Amino acid sequence: MSSACLRMAVVVLAFLLQASANARELRVCADPNNLPFSNSRGEGFENKLAELIAHDLGAGLTYVWQAQRRGFIRETLKAGRCDLVPGIMAGLEVLRTTAPYYRSSYVFVTRTGEQRIASFDDPVLRTLRVGVQLIGDDGSNTPPAHALSKRGIIQNVRGYMIYGDYAEANPPARIVEAVAAGEIDVAIVWGPLAGHFAPRQKVALTLTLVAPQTDGPRLPMVFDISMGVRREDGDFRDELNGVLNRRRAEIDALLASYGVPRLDHPAVQQAGRLP
């Protein structure tokens, strides 16, 4: 190789290395086994949302995978391993959150054609086998579990861990599958989870928004969902809000395609398979 060619090769290599060093990277904290939200194959709607954001920002997308259990935020985002967490309750104090990109609710899941539940005050709940999602070991730590306990509905309640058996695919789906299998008569499930898995069962299931939507001053059943960044990343949060605003129609279509029950957009709520 001539000296001129060698110099040109060195210049090109230096340019490529500089371009690579300057390339933007969107590092997302996500659970590798938590459909319909995310999985390691990129099949969840939060995966698709991350792809949309990365494309809009002109960034490469990478993931830090970790089971979304206690300590998730501390061990990922706050440890500096990644920069963005989708699917966070709006206004969560330990983070700086974006504008909400959807608002959803817990729902009652029943077999179509069987007893349909009107509210937590429906007396039939005392006679049915009721499934409820749990997080910890105290048996009453999600809003629906508290609502049932408040009414003395305890003996006929069966708990299903949100974390579940991580060796199985999609562990949170077990509660919906239990309704379809006839193991329980009604389940009270976070809406996006129910909206995705109910249509995939071998029997028809009906979803009904829980009532009341707020069972006392500190027991909401409806939540605005945002993305979270570190408290000091205000500029990044503002940038993400810009993407959410620009790509609103695409995000609505994405959520509808996964059956997410919506309370912030009536037309999309209908598309979310709520009767």
N, C-alpha and C positions, 0 to 999 in steps of 0.2 A: 504494500500500500504506500502510495506517495505521501510525502509530508503534508501536501495540501489536503489530500483526502483524509488523512489522519486528523488534521486540525478541524476539518468540517465535521467528522464523526464525533470529536470531543465536544464541539459546540452544540450539535444536535442532542447528544446525550445530556449535556448540562441543561439544555432547554427542557427536555422531557422530565428530568429530575426536579427542576424548579416548578414546572407545571403540576407535577404530581404532589409536591410539597404544598402548593397553594390550593389544591383541589379541596372543596368543602366536603365535610363528612357529617351526615346526620346519624348520630348514635342513639338508638332507641332501646329503652329497657322494656323487655317483654317476657311473657310466660311462654315456654315452648310447647305447652300442652293444655290449652285453655280456650278451645273453640266455644262460642263463635267469635271470641275476641282475638286470639292470636294462637299460632303454633309455629313450630320450627320449619314447616313447609310453606309458610306464608299464606295460609288459607283463611285466616280470620279477617274480620272487617277492620280491625285495628292495624293489621299488616297492610291491607289495601290503602288505608288512610295514610299510613307512614310512607308508602310508595308515592302517593299523590303529593304529599308535602315535599318529599325529597325532589321529585320532578319539578315542582313549582319553584323550589329554591335553587335548583341546579346543583344539588348535592348528591354524593354517593350515599347509599343507605347501608348501615351496618347495625347489627343487633348485639345486645348483651342479654343472653338468655338466663333467666332465673325463675324458679317457681314463685308465683305471686302469693307468698305466705307472709306471716309476720316477719318484719325486718326487711321486706323487699325494697322499700324506698331508701332506707338507711344503707343497705348493702349495695345498691346500684347507683341511683342518681346522686345521693348525697355523698357517696364515696368517690364520685368523679368518674365512674366507669362508663357512664352514658349521660345523655343530655336532655332526654325527653321521655315522659311516661304518658301514653294515651290512657283514656278510660279512668280519669281521676274525678272524684266529686268536686264540683266547682266550689272555690273558696276554701279549699283545704289549707289550713293555716301553715303547715310545715313547708308548703310549696308556694310558688307563684303560678296561678292557673290562668289558662286562656279563657276567652269567651266560651260558653257552652256550645257544643256542636250537636247535642240532642238532650232531650228531657224524657225520661222514661219512669216506669212505675213497676212495683211488684204486681203480679197477676195471680188470680186463681186459675189453676189448670184442672179441668175435669174431662171425663170421657163424654164425647158428644152424645146427646140424647139422655144423659143421666142428670142427676141433681145439679143444678147450676147455682152457685153461691152468689148472693147479692152483696154481702159485706161481712166484716168480722163479727157483726152483731146478729148474723143469721143464726137462729137457734139450731139449724140442722148441723152446724159445725160440731156440736156437742155429741152427735150420734155417728159421725163419719170417721173413717181412718184418715187422719190429716198428716201430710208430709210438710216439713218446714226446713229451710236451709239453715245450717249452723256454721259458725266460724270457729269457736273455741270449745272448751270442755264443759262450760257451765249450762249448756242446753237452752239458753235464752238470750242470745246475743245478736240476732238480726232483728230489724223492726217487726216483722211478722211474728217472730217467736215471742217478743215482748208483748205484742198485742194479744196473742192467744193466752199467755200467762196472766195478763192483766184481767182477763175474763174468766179465769179458772179453767180454761180448756187445756188440760195437761195430760191426763191419763190416756187419751186416744190419739196422742201426737207422736209421730216418729220423726227423728232428726236425720238429715242427710248432710254430711259435711261438704261444704263448698270445696275444700281441698281434695277430699276423697282419696282413693287409691291411685297414686300417681303412676303406678305401673300400668294402669289401664288408659286407653285413649279417652280424652274428654271427661275426666272424672266428675265435673259438676252436672253432667247430663243424667246421672243415675236417678235423680228425683223425678224428672219428666218420664223416664222409662218406667219407673215404678207405677205411675198413674196408668200408663198404657197397658202394663202387665196385670193390672188389677190388684197390686200389692197394697195400694192405698186408694182412697176414693177421691181425694183432692190434694193438690200440692200448691203451696204458696211460693212462687218462684220469681226471681228478678226477671223483668220483662224481656230483655234481649236474649237471655239464655232460653226462656220458654219459647219465644217467637222463632228461634232458629231450630230447636230440636223437636217441638211438637209436630210440625208437618212431616217429620222424618220417621214417625212411629207407624206401626202396622195398623193401628186403630185411630179413628179420628178423635182429636182432642179439641176442646174449646178453651179459649183464654178470655178471662174477664178481669178488667181492672179492679183492683182491690178498693174497698171503701171502708172507712173514710180515707182520704188521701193523706191526712195528717191526724194521727190518733193521739192527740195531746200535744202540748207545746214543744216537746223534744222527741217526738216519734214520727218523723215523716216517712211516707211510703213512696214518695216521688222525689227524684233527684235529677239535678242538672249535671251533665257529664262534660268534662273539659279535658285538656291535656295539661300536664304539670311540668314545670322546669324548676331549677333552683331559684331560691328567693332573689339572688343577686343577678339573675339573667333576665332583667326586665326588657331589655332591647330585643332579645330573642323571643320573649313572650309576645311582644308587639308585632314582630315579624310573623309569628305563627297566626296571630289574629288576622293579619292581612291575607294570609293564605286561606283561612277559614271563610273569610268574607268573599274572596274572589272565586272560590271553588264550591260555594254553597250548594248549587244545583247538583253537582257531582256527588257531594257528600250525602245529600238527601237521597239520591238514587241508590248509593251504596248501602245506606242503612236500610232502605226499603227492601233491597234485594236479599238482605239477611233476616227479614221479618222483625226488625226492631220495633216494638210498640212505642209510638211517639205521642207525647202530650203537648209538644210545642209546635206542631204542624198538622192540623186536622186532616189534610189530604194524605200526608204520609202515614198518619195514624191508621187510616183505613187500609193503606197498602201494607201495613205491618201485620195484617191478618187478624186484628181484633174484630170480633163480630159487631 
